[in-house]
């Protein structure tokens, strides 16, 4: 089944943060945005425990990267 495609506009600063995150993690823009939207919209309900744990680990890594980015921006 073909998945629909969408386009979005981002502020330049947010796009830069996204690109830095991609470079560090090797994850794709699609993967990052799907994970973020799923979490924001609560689309994770009904998943098995293993998938939920994997997402929690990914979210923790995302948070650590964000903290690192914020510290770098302050310096």
ZAFI-536123 format. One record per residue: residue number from 1; residue in one letter; chain; z, y, x of N, C-alpha, C in turn. Coordinates in Angstrom, 1 decimal, decimal comma. Layout:
% ZAFI-536123
+-------+------+-------+--------+--------+--------+--------+--------+--------+--------+--------+--------+
! nulum ! kemi ! vomar !     nw !     nv !     nu !    caw !    cav !    cau !     cw !     cv !     cu !
+-------+------+-------+--------+--------+--------+--------+--------+--------+--------+--------+--------+
!   NUM !    a !     A !      Z !      Y !      X !      Z !      Y !      X !      Z !      Y !      X !
...
+-------+------+-------+--------+--------+--------+--------+--------+--------+--------+--------+--------+
END
This chain:
% ZAFI-536123
+-------+------+-------+--------+--------+--------+--------+--------+--------+--------+--------+--------+
! nulum ! kemi ! vomar !     nw !     nv !     nu !    caw !    cav !    cau !     cw !     cv !     cu !
+-------+------+-------+--------+--------+--------+--------+--------+--------+--------+--------+--------+
!     1 !    x !     A !    0,0 !   -1,2 !    0,8 !    0,0 !    0,0 !    0,0 !    0,0 !    1,2 !    0,9 !
!     2 !    x !     A !   -0,9 !    2,2 !    0,6 !   -1,0 !    3,4 !    1,4 !    0,1 !    4,4 !    0,9 !
!     3 !    x !     A !    0,8 !    4,9 !    1,9 !    1,9 !    5,9 !    1,5 !    1,3 !    7,3 !    1,4 !
!     4 !    x !     A !    1,7 !    8,1 !    0,4 !    1,2 !    9,4 !    0,3 !    1,6 !   10,3 !    1,5 !
!     5 !    x !     A !    0,8 !   11,3 !    1,8 !    1,1 !   12,2 !    2,9 !    1,4 !   13,6 !    2,4 !
!     6 !    x !     A !    2,4 !   14,2 !    3,0 !    2,7 !   15,6 !    2,7 !    2,7 !   16,5 !    3,9 !
!     7 !    x !     A !    2,6 !   17,8 !    3,6 !    2,7 !   18,8 !    4,7 !    3,9 !   19,7 !    4,5 !
!     8 !    x !     A !    4,5 !   20,2 !    5,5 !    5,6 !   21,1 !    5,4 !    5,4 !   22,3 !    6,4 !
!     9 !    x !     A !    6,1 !   23,4 !    6,2 !    6,1 !   24,5 !    7,1 !    7,5 !   24,6 !    7,6 !
!    10 !    x !     A !    7,7 !   24,8 !    8,9 !    9,0 !   24,9 !    9,6 !    9,1 !   26,2 !   10,3 !
!    11 !    x !     A !   10,3 !   26,7 !   10,4 !   10,5 !   27,9 !   11,2 !   10,3 !   27,5 !   12,7 !
!    12 !    x !     A !    9,7 !   28,3 !   13,5 !    9,4 !   28,0 !   14,9 !   10,6 !   27,4 !   15,7 !
!    13 !    x !     A !   11,8 !   27,9 !   15,4 !   13,0 !   27,5 !   16,1 !   13,4 !   26,0 !   15,7 !
!    14 !    x !     A !   13,2 !   25,7 !   14,4 !   13,5 !   24,4 !   13,9 !   12,4 !   23,4 !   14,4 !
!    15 !    x !     A !   11,2 !   23,8 !   14,5 !   10,2 !   22,9 !   15,1 !   10,4 !   22,6 !   16,5 !
!    16 !    x !     A !   10,9 !   23,6 !   17,3 !   11,2 !   23,4 !   18,7 !   12,3 !   22,4 !   18,8 !
!    17 !    x !     A !   13,4 !   22,6 !   18,0 !   14,5 !   21,6 !   18,1 !   14,0 !   20,2 !   17,7 !
!    18 !    x !     A !   13,1 !   20,1 !   16,7 !   12,6 !   18,8 !   16,4 !   11,8 !   18,2 !   17,5 !
!    19 !    x !     A !   11,0 !   19,0 !   18,2 !   10,2 !   18,5 !   19,3 !   11,0 !   18,1 !   20,5 !
!    20 !    x !     A !   12,1 !   18,8 !   20,8 !   13,0 !   18,4 !   21,8 !   13,7 !   17,1 !   21,5 !
!    21 !    x !     A !   14,1 !   17,0 !   20,3 !   14,7 !   15,7 !   19,8 !   13,8 !   14,6 !   20,0 !
!    22 !    x !     A !   12,5 !   14,7 !   19,6 !   11,5 !   13,7 !   19,7 !   11,3 !   13,3 !   21,2 !
!    23 !    x !     A !   11,3 !   14,3 !   22,1 !   11,1 !   14,0 !   23,5 !   12,3 !   13,1 !   24,0 !
!    24 !    x !     A !   13,5 !   13,5 !   23,6 !   14,7 !   12,8 !   24,1 !   14,8 !   11,4 !   23,5 !
!    25 !    x !     A !   14,5 !   11,2 !   22,2 !   14,8 !    9,9 !   21,5 !   13,6 !    9,0 !   21,5 !
!    26 !    x !     A !   12,4 !    9,5 !   21,6 !   11,2 !    8,7 !   21,5 !   10,8 !    8,3 !   20,0 !
!    27 !    x !     A !   11,6 !    8,9 !   19,1 !   11,3 !    8,6 !   17,7 !   10,2 !    9,5 !   17,2 !
!    28 !    x !     A !    9,5 !    9,1 !   16,1 !    8,4 !    9,9 !   15,6 !    8,9 !   10,9 !   14,6 !
!    29 !    x !     A !    8,1 !   12,0 !   14,4 !    8,4 !   13,0 !   13,4 !    8,6 !   12,4 !   12,1 !
!    30 !    x !     A !    7,7 !   11,4 !   11,7 !    7,8 !   10,8 !   10,4 !    9,1 !   10,1 !   10,3 !
!    31 !    x !     A !    9,5 !    9,3 !   11,3 !   10,7 !    8,5 !   11,2 !   12,0 !    9,5 !   11,1 !
!    32 !    x !     A !   12,0 !   10,5 !   11,8 !   13,1 !   11,5 !   11,7 !   13,2 !   12,1 !   10,4 !
!    33 !    x !     A !   12,0 !   12,6 !    9,9 !   12,0 !   13,3 !    8,6 !   12,4 !   12,3 !    7,4 !
!    34 !    x !     A !   11,9 !   11,1 !    7,5 !   12,2 !   10,1 !    6,4 !   13,7 !    9,8 !    6,4 !
!    35 !    x !     A !   14,2 !    9,6 !    7,6 !   15,7 !    9,4 !    7,7 !   16,5 !   10,5 !    7,2 !
!    36 !    x !     A !   16,1 !   11,7 !    7,5 !   16,8 !   12,9 !    7,1 !   16,7 !   13,1 !    5,6 !
!    37 !    x !     A !   15,5 !   13,0 !    5,0 !   15,3 !   13,1 !    3,6 !   16,0 !   12,0 !    2,8 !
!    38 !    x !     A !   16,0 !   10,8 !    3,3 !   16,7 !    9,7 !    2,6 !   18,2 !    9,9 !    2,5 !
!    39 !    x !     A !   18,7 !   10,4 !    3,6 !   20,2 !   10,7 !    3,6 !   20,5 !   11,9 !    2,7 !
!    40 !    x !     A !   19,7 !   12,9 !    2,7 !   19,9 !   14,1 !    1,9 !   19,8 !   13,8 !    0,4 !
!    41 !    x !     A !   18,8 !   13,0 !    0,1 !   18,6 !   12,7 !   -1,3 !   19,4 !   11,5 !   -1,8 !
!    42 !    x !     A !   20,1 !   10,8 !   -1,0 !   20,9 !    9,7 !   -1,4 !   20,1 !    8,5 !   -1,7 !
!    43 !    x !     A !   18,9 !    8,4 !   -1,0 !   18,0 !    7,3 !   -1,3 !   18,4 !    6,0 !   -0,6 !
!    44 !    x !     A !   19,6 !    6,0 !    0,0 !   20,0 !    4,8 !    0,8 !   20,8 !    3,9 !   -0,1 !
!    45 !    x !     A !   21,1 !    4,2 !   -1,4 !   21,9 !    3,4 !   -2,2 !   21,2 !    2,0 !   -2,4 !
!    46 !    x !     A !   22,0 !    1,0 !   -2,4 !   21,5 !   -0,4 !   -2,6 !   21,0 !   -1,1 !   -1,4 !
!    47 !    x !     A !   21,1 !   -0,4 !   -0,2 !   20,7 !   -1,1 !    1,0 !   21,7 !   -2,0 !    1,5 !
!    48 !    x !     A !   21,3 !   -3,0 !    2,3 !   22,3 !   -4,0 !    2,8 !   23,1 !   -3,3 !    3,9 !
!    49 !    x !     A !   24,2 !   -3,9 !    4,2 !   25,2 !   -3,4 !    5,2 !   24,6 !   -3,2 !    6,5 !
!    50 !    x !     A !   23,7 !   -4,1 !    7,0 !   23,1 !   -4,0 !    8,3 !   22,2 !   -2,7 !    8,4 !
!    51 !    x !     A !   21,4 !   -2,5 !    7,4 !   20,6 !   -1,3 !    7,4 !   21,4 !    0,0 !    7,3 !
!    52 !    x !     A !   22,5 !    0,0 !    6,6 !   23,4 !    1,1 !    6,5 !   24,0 !    1,4 !    7,8 !
!    53 !    x !     A !   24,5 !    0,3 !    8,5 !   25,1 !    0,5 !    9,8 !   24,1 !    1,0 !   10,8 !
!    54 !    x !     A !   22,8 !    0,5 !   10,8 !   21,8 !    1,1 !   11,7 !   21,6 !    2,5 !   11,5 !
!    55 !    x !     A !   21,5 !    2,9 !   10,2 !   21,3 !    4,4 !    9,9 !   22,5 !    5,2 !   10,4 !
!    56 !    x !     A !   23,7 !    4,7 !   10,2 !   24,9 !    5,4 !   10,7 !   24,8 !    5,6 !   12,2 !
!    57 !    x !     A !   24,4 !    4,6 !   12,9 !   24,3 !    4,7 !   14,4 !   23,2 !    5,7 !   14,7 !
!    58 !    x !     A !   22,1 !    5,7 !   14,0 !   21,1 !    6,7 !   14,3 !   21,6 !    8,1 !   14,0 !
!    59 !    x !     A !   22,3 !    8,2 !   12,9 !   22,8 !    9,6 !   12,5 !   23,8 !   10,1 !   13,5 !
!    60 !    x !     A !   24,6 !    9,2 !   14,1 !   25,6 !    9,5 !   15,1 !   24,8 !   10,0 !   16,4 !
!    61 !    x !     A !   23,8 !    9,3 !   16,7 !   22,9 !    9,7 !   17,9 !   22,3 !   11,1 !   17,6 !
!    62 !    x !     A !   21,9 !   11,3 !   16,4 !   21,3 !   12,6 !   16,0 !   22,3 !   13,7 !   16,1 !
!    63 !    x !     A !   23,5 !   13,5 !   15,7 !   24,6 !   14,5 !   15,8 !   24,9 !   14,8 !   17,2 !
!    64 !    x !     A !   25,0 !   13,8 !   18,1 !   25,3 !   14,0 !   19,5 !   24,2 !   14,8 !   20,1 !
!    65 !    x !     A !   22,9 !   14,6 !   19,8 !   21,8 !   15,3 !   20,3 !   21,9 !   16,8 !   19,8 !
!    66 !    x !     A !   22,2 !   17,0 !   18,6 !   22,3 !   18,3 !   18,0 !   23,4 !   19,1 !   18,7 !
!    67 !    x !     A !   24,6 !   18,5 !   19,0 !   25,7 !   19,1 !   19,7 !   25,2 !   19,5 !   21,1 !
!    68 !    x !     A !   24,5 !   18,6 !   21,7 !   24,0 !   18,9 !   23,1 !   23,0 !   20,1 !   23,0 !
!    69 !    x !     A !   22,1 !   20,1 !   22,1 !   21,2 !   21,2 !   21,9 !   21,9 !   22,5 !   21,7 !
!    70 !    x !     A !   22,9 !   22,5 !   20,9 !   23,6 !   23,8 !   20,6 !   24,4 !   24,2 !   21,8 !
!    71 !    x !     A !   24,9 !   23,3 !   22,6 !   25,6 !   23,7 !   23,9 !   24,6 !   24,3 !   24,8 !
!    72 !    x !     A !   23,4 !   23,7 !   24,9 !   22,4 !   24,2 !   25,8 !   21,9 !   25,6 !   25,4 !
!    73 !    x !     A !   21,8 !   25,9 !   24,1 !   21,4 !   27,2 !   23,6 !   22,4 !   28,2 !   23,9 !
!    74 !    x !     A !   23,7 !   27,9 !   23,9 !   24,8 !   28,8 !   24,2 !   24,8 !   29,2 !   25,7 !
!    75 !    x !     A !   24,3 !   28,4 !   26,6 !   24,3 !   28,7 !   28,0 !   23,2 !   29,4 !   28,5 !
+-------+------+-------+--------+--------+--------+--------+--------+--------+--------+--------+--------+
END
